[in-house]
Amino acid sequence: MDQVTAANPDVLMDDAPRCGAKDRAGMRCQSAPMKDRKRCRVHGGLSPGAPRGQKNGNYKDGHWTKEAVEERRFIRSLLKTGPAL
């Protein structure tokens, strides 16, 4: 009987993609990644990532939020294409 991955029961173990995280020796992890993720459960497949915005403990002032960066890019593009003074 063929083995199926515990993380993704729809994929056979031999055909499953691999996690790919590297250890200290430079070898890649051979575990199958979690379903809809690129890494296995040991290398962060269970984690959805850090919280966004003020929910993150490292949040300072919002200078690097997606909206602030996008606004600065827009202003910069207006300045580049605007009339010369």
C-alpha positions in Angstrom: 0.0 0.0 0.0 1.3 3.5 -0.9 1.8 5.9 1.9 0.0 9.2 1.9 1.4 12.4 3.6 -0.1 13.2 7.0 -0.2 16.9 6.1 -1.9 16.4 2.8 -3.8 13.2 2.5 -4.6 13.7 -1.2 -0.9 13.4 -2.3 1.1 10.2 -2.3 4.3 10.4 -0.2 6.6 9.7 -3.2 5.0 12.3 -5.3 4.7 15.0 -2.7 6.8 18.2 -3.0 9.4 18.6 -0.2 9.7 21.4 2.4 13.1 22.6 1.2 14.2 24.3 4.3 18.0 24.0 4.8 19.8 22.8 7.9 23.2 24.0 9.1 25.0 21.5 6.9 23.1 22.8 3.8 21.0 19.8 3.4 17.3 20.3 2.5 14.5 19.0 4.6 12.8 15.9 3.2 9.4 16.3 4.9 6.3 17.1 2.9 5.0 20.6 3.4 1.7 21.4 5.1 -1.4 21.7 2.9 -1.5 25.0 1.0 2.0 25.9 2.4 5.6 25.7 1.2 7.2 24.5 4.5 6.6 21.5 6.8 5.2 21.7 10.3 8.6 21.9 11.9 9.9 24.7 9.6 6.9 27.1 9.9 4.1 25.4 7.9 1.7 25.7 10.8 2.4 29.4 11.4 0.4 32.0 9.4 3.2 34.5 10.1 3.5 37.6 12.3 0.4 39.7 12.9 0.0 42.9 10.8 -0.1 46.4 12.0 -0.4 47.4 15.7 -1.1 43.8 16.7 2.6 43.1 16.1 4.7 43.8 19.1 7.4 45.4 16.9 5.0 48.0 15.4 6.4 51.5 15.8 4.6 54.3 13.9 3.2 52.9 10.6 5.9 54.5 8.4 6.4 51.2 6.6 2.8 50.0 6.3 1.7 48.9 2.8 -0.5 52.0 2.6 2.3 54.4 3.6 4.8 52.9 1.1 2.2 52.9 -1.7 1.4 56.5 -1.0 5.1 57.5 -1.1 5.5 55.7 -4.4 2.5 57.4 -5.9 3.8 60.9 -4.8 7.3 60.0 -6.1 5.8 59.0 -9.5 3.8 62.3 -9.6 6.9 64.3 -9.0 8.9 62.4 -11.7 6.1 62.9 -14.3 5.1 66.4 -13.2 6.1 69.6 -15.0 9.6 70.9 -14.5 9.9 73.9 -12.3 
